[in-house]
Amino acid sequence: MLRYHRSKHGAATLKTPIALVLLVLLAHTGCQPSLAKPEQSQPSTESRTALEQGYQLLRQHQYAAAVPLLDRATEIDTLTPHVELLIVRAIVEGELEEAYDRAAALADGLRANTKTLPALREEAAYHAAKLAFLRGNEPITRATAFLDSDPPSKWADDIRFRLARAQLDSQHPDARATLESIYYDTPSSPWAREARERLQSTSRRLSPNDHSDFLVALQSAGLHAEAIDEAELFHQRHDTHARTDDVLYRQVISLHALRRNRACVAAAERLWREHPRSPHRQAAGILAIRALRRSNATREIRAWAKRLDDPEARYQLGTYLANVVDRDEGIVVLRDLMATSRDRSMVGKTAWKLTWYLREADQVIDAISALDNLLARFPDTGFRPAALYWLARFTEPIEPAQAKRLYQVGSDEKPYDYYGLMSRRRLEAMGVTPNPITAEASSITIDPLDDPTRLRAPAYRRGVELAQLGHLPRSLAAADQDAGRSSVQGRDGG
């Protein structure tokens, strides 16, 4: 538990228990805590307090104030290397020039001590390389040595870009090669885009397969403008290669991502025209429809939907018509799609959209029928919690007893889901006591926010990244954007 105490000025300040600081400190460096030997003395209250306060100041970027406190904490024998590393970090990140020599000595000592944990030695090596740039002490030589380490350091991208800048400043002959290495070999690096801008033009020639793979890597890093440039370069160099259609499809994706809608549609048209057997034709056509929806190009949307004759194209057409052109016409398209599709995901998202269009049209009985149909055909649909709740809501004025049963099912199945909680509230409002929550249902799985690929949604990935950077409240808010959608969409997506 965090606790507050009064400072000498009477203001309430946050006091973090020493155990929490140590656990955070050890977790940050990737090391496991080691217990002190029985004969070792326990750290004094002064050193414990100094470590707590010094670590807090470091987290608050008050580097100069943190160093003297951390100095007093080095007497904690079992944590001396960890505290020394924090001192190095404070001096380097705070650019405390008067202490550079000391930071270099501490970092070199940590690196040279084979008894120091590998994670500490790796970070010490990074700070030593960074210090070389700050001090102008053979930065190119030291950075090159750091980058040659095996296995590569997780800080390699940072040092590589610093190396490139130093080489450019000194007109080093390897500057261009370093920039190209950043751009081509580490496109997910935060410095890839700037490296590309500094290059102005690239000279590295990739094989067709490597060039195509590189384009995919650029897209994965969100560098869509660069991906489009590389796609054009690919067409110039390898226009007859077997992967030309794949590259053209990738171009469609990036044009759509950048909202270059007309260019996106033109690229999709080219794919259809030049590659009649490409497996990407349908997906490119869907992206063309989505691009056209942004400008309400009804005639072209209809033409693409007819050309594709694809469930997703019909779904896009139906929702577009219902939203923009004619709700009744959109309902007809979606009803037909729901009746003919055998795909759980497609039926789920179609039923969900159809339900709301029918409700807006005051066709509540038909909305009930759509939800009933969904649950009957796919009882394990990811839309189940939402479908049960809204089926109960629509049914409540007509058959209250049936609504109570539906609310109870929703509450029993997902008591802590949004719709499960709302179902319990509706039951209470109707004078019914909800069933007790079972032990099995009450076991909540807490997302540790440690895997950005657990959900495909961009906001979830941002949430995990923020959590890893220490911004937990913001990360929860970002992840919650998609957690709410997950309660509705579940495995079905859409």
N, C-alpha and C positions, 0 to 999 in steps of 0.2 A: 504493500500500500504506500502511495506517496503521502507525505505528511508536510504540513506547513509549520514554520516557526517564525517567531518575531525577530527581525533584525534589531540592531542597536538603535536604529532610527524609528522603530515601531512599525515599519511596513512589513506586511506578510510576504515572505519569499518561499519559493518552492524548495523543499529539501528532499533530495533523492537518497534512499537508503544505499549504503555502500555495496550491498549484495547486488542491487539492480545495476549500479554503475559497472561493477566487475563483469556481470553477465553480458551487458550491452557491449562493453569493451572487448570481451573475448569473442562474442558473436561477430562483432564488426571486423575483427581480424581473422575470422574463420577458424579459431582455435578452440579446443576444449579446455575448460577450467581444470587446473590441477590443485589438489588439496595440499595445504601446508603440512610439513612433517610435524609430528608431535613435539619435537624438541625446538622447533622454530617459534620465536616469540610472535605474538599477535601484533599487528600494526597498531601504532598509537592512535588515539582519538584525533590528534592533530593531523596526522598523515592521511587518515581516512577522510576527514573533512576536506583536506586540501585536494584529494583526488576527486571527490564529489564536485567541489566547486570548480576546479580546473577543467574537468570534463564538461561541465555545463557551459563554461565560458567558451571552450573550444567549439562546442555545438552552436553557440550563438555568434561565432566568428569574431570573438573578442580575443584575438590571438596573443597580443602582448600581455594582457592581463592573465591569461591562462598559464603562461610559461612558469612564472615563479611559484604558483600553486602546485603545478605538476612537479617542479623540482623538489618540493617538500614531500611529494608522494613517492619518490624513488626509493625511500627506505623500506617500502613494502617489498620484501625480498622476493616473494613468489611472483610479483608483477613488475619487477624492475624493467625487463625488456619491453613490456607492453607500454609502460609509462614513458620510457625513453623514446619509443616510437611516436607516442602522442606529442612529445616535445618537438621531435623532428617535424611532425606534421604541422604543428602550430607555427614553427619558424618558417617553413617553406610556404605554406598556404597564406600566411600573414605577410610574407616577404619582409621579414624582420632582418634587414641587411646586416645590422651589427652582430647578429647571432649566426650568420651563415657558416662561419668556420666551425662553430660548436655543432651545428646541425650536421655538417659534413662528417665530423669526427664520430658523432653518435651513430649516424647511418652506416659508416664504414665499419664501426665496431659490431653493429648488429649483423651486417652481412658476413663478416669474417668469422663470427662465432658459430661454429657448427652445432652447438647445443641450442641455439636459438631456433624456435619453431619455423618451419619453411614459410608459412604465411607471413610472418614478421620479416623474414629476410627478403622476401619478394617485395613487400611494400617499402622496406628500407632501400632496396636497390632502385626502386622507382623514384623515391625522393632524392636519392643521390644523383640520379640522371637529371632530374628536374633542377636540382641545385646547380648543376654544371651550366645550364642555360642561364640561370639567374645570375651566376657569378662570372659568366664568360670564360669558364675554365675548361678549355678543350671540349666544348659541348658536342661537336660532331663526333669526335672519337669516342666519348663516353656514351653517347646515345647509340652509336653503332654497336658498341659492345653490349649494351643493354638489350637491344633488339635481336642480337644473336643468341640470347639465352635460350636454353632448352629445358623444359617446354616454354613456349612464348608466354610472356606476362600478360595479365588481363589489362595492364596499363600500356600495352604496346602501341595502341592507336594514338594515344596522347603524345607519347614520346616521338613517334614517327612523324607526326605533324609538326612538332617543335623542331625536329631535325630538318624537315623540308624548309621551314621558314628560315632557319639558320643558314642552310645551304643557299637559299635564294639571296639572302642578305650578303653573303660572302661570294656570290657568283660561283659557287661550287659546281663542278661539272656534273655531279650526280643529282642535282636538285630536281631536274625533270623526271629522272627515273624514280626518285622517292615519291614525288607527287603522283606519278602514274601508278605506283604501287599502292598508294592510299586509295586512289579512285578505282582501280581494277581489282585489287586483291581484297580490299576491305570496304566494299560499297555501303555496308551497314554502319560504318564508322561515322560519328557525328561530324567529321571533318571531310568526308568524301565530296560533298557539294563544293566546299570552298577550294578543295584541291583541284576539282574540275574547272572552276572559275579561274584559278591561277594558271592552269595549263593553257587556257584559251583554245588550244587545238591539241588533239591527241595524235600520237604517231604509232602507238603499239598496235600491231596487227594480230588479231585473234583468229583462230580457226572458226569456221562457221558454227560448229557445235559450242565452242567456248564463248563465242560472241552471243549466241542465243541464251546460254546459261547466265551470262553476265547481265543481259537485259532483264532476266527474271530476278536476279539478285538486286538490281537497281529498283525494280518495282516493289520488292519485299521491303526495301529500306524507305519506301515512299518517295523515291527520286523519279517521279514520273516525267518531268520535263527532260531529264537526262536520258531516261529510257526511250522517249520518242526520238531524240537525237541519235541514239545508238541504233534504233530500228531503221532510221533513214540511212545511216551509214552501212548497216547490214545489207539493205536493198541495193545500195550502190556497189558493194563488193561481192555479194554472194546471191545475186538475184535469181539464179537458177538452182539454188541448193534446196534439198528436200524439206528443210525446216522453214522455208520462206513463209509458208502460210501460218506457221506457229508464231513467227516474229510479227507478221501483220496483225494477227489476233492480239498479241501483246500490245501492239500499237493502239488498237481499238480500246483496250482496257485503260491505258494511260490517258488517252484523249478524253475518255469518259470521266476519269478521275479528276482531270483538270477542267472539266466542264467546257471543253472545246467541242461543243455538240455537233456542229455541222461537219467538222473534220472527222469526228467519230463516226458519223453516219456514212461519210464518203469512204472511210477506210473499211467499214463493214461491207459497203457496196462493192468495193474492189476485191475483198476476200471472196465474196459470192461470185463475182464475175471471173476472177482469175484462177480460183481453186475450187472447182465444183465438187471435188471429192474430199475436201478438208473436213476433219471432225469438229472444227471450230465454227462452222457456219452458223449453227443454231445459237450458240452462246453469243457470237458476234451480233446476230440479229436481235437478240434480247437487249443487248447493250444499246443498239441503235434505237430500239423502241423507247428505252429509258431516257436516252438523250433527247429524243423527239418530244417526250412528255414534258420536258422542261419548257418547251416553247408552244405547247398545245397544238402541235402539228397533226391534227386529227386525220386528215386524208392519208398522210404518210404512215401514221401509226396503224391505220386500218390495213394499208397495203402490206406492211411488214408482217402484221399478224396473220394475214391470209397467206402470205408467202411461206412463213414458217410452219403454219399448221401444227403448233406445238402447245402443250398444256400451259407452259409458263407464258407464252405469247398471248394465249387467250386470257390468262389471269391478268396480265398487264393491260390488255385491251379492256376487259370488263371493269377493272377498278378505275381505269382512266375515264371510260365512258360514264360510270356512275358518279365520279367526282366532278367531272368537267362538262360533259356534253348532255347526257340524258340518263338520269338515275335508273329509270325503268328499263332502258336498253341494256345498261350495265348489269342489272339484276338478271335479265334473261341470259346474257352470256355466262355469268357466274353460275347460275342454276344448271345450265347445260354442262358446264365444266365439272361441277360437283357430281352430277349424275353419271358422267362418263369416265371420270378419272378413277384409277385404282391405286393411286399413290397416296400413302398416308399423309405425307407432308403437304402435298398439293390439296387434298381434300380438307385437311385441317385449316390451312390458311384461307382457303376459298370459303369454307363454312363460316369462319370468323368474320371475314369482310361482308359476306352475304347477310349474315345476321344483323349487322349494324345498318346496312342499306335498307333492309326490310323494316327494321325498327323506325328508321327515319321516315319511311313511307307509311307508317302506321299499320303495317302488316305484321302484327305481333304474332298471330297464329302461325304464319309462315316462318317467322323467326324461330319460334319454338320448334317447328318441324325441322328446320335446318340443324339446330343443335342436337335434337333427338337423333337425327340421321347420322350426324358425326359420331356421337357416343355409341350408337348401335353398331356402326361399321368398324370403328377404331376406338374401343373402350380405353386403350392405353395411350391415346393421343396426348401429346404435350399440352394441348389446349384443355385437357380435362378439368383442372380446377376452375378455370374461368368459365368453361361451358356449363359445369354443374351449377355454379353460382348464378349465372345469368339465366339459365333455364329455370331455376327456382324463382328468380325475380320476375320473369315474364309470367310464370305460372301462378304466382302468389295471389293476384286479384281474382283468378279464375278458379283455381283448386288449391286453397290454402293447405290442406292436409298433404297433398303431393309436394308442395313447395317445402313444407317442413321436413319431409323425408329427404328431399334433395339437399337442403341446407345441412342436414345432419350427416349425410354421406360426405359432403365436401369438408365439413368440420372434422369428421373422424379420419379421413384420409390425409388431410394436410392441415393439421391444427395451427401450425405456425406460418403457413403460407398466407399471403395477403388475402386471397379469396377464402381460405379456411377461417381466418379471423373475422372477416366480414360476414361469413355464414353464421358464426357463433353470435355475432351482434344481432343479426336478423332474427335468429331463433329467440334470443332474449327479448327483443322488441315484440315478438309474437307471443310472449308469455311462456316460452318453452325453455327448460333448463337443458343446455347442451350436455351431451355425454361427457364423462370425465376423460381427460386426455390419457391415453395408455402410456406405459413406460416405453414401449417400442416407438410410438409416435413422438414422444417427448425428447428423444435423443436427436439433438440438432447437430448437424455437421457444419462446423465453422470453416469457411473458406480461408486458408492461410495466405491467400494472395501471393503465391510463390511461383506460379506457372502462367505466363501470359498467353499460352496456347490453350488453356482449359476451356475458354469460350472464344468464339471467333470474333465477337463484337469489338470494334475499336476502343470503345470506352472502357471495356474490361481490361484490355491490354494497357491502356493508360493508367488505370487504377493500380495494376500490379507494378508498373514502372514507378509510379509515385510512392507506393508502399516501400519498394526497394530503396528509394532515395530518402525515406524517412518521413514522407508527408502522409501519414496514415489517415487523418480525417479527410483530406482531399481525395485520397485514393478510395476510401469507402464511398464517398459521394459519386466518384466516377464509375466505380464498379456497380453501384446501385442503379445507375441508369440502365444497365443491361440485366441486372438481377431482377428488376421489375418486369422487364420484357421476358426474361426466362420463365417467370412464373406463368406467363401466358403461352409462350411459344414452345418452351421446353425443347424436346428433341426435334420437333418439327421444323423449327426455324421459321423463316418468312416474316 
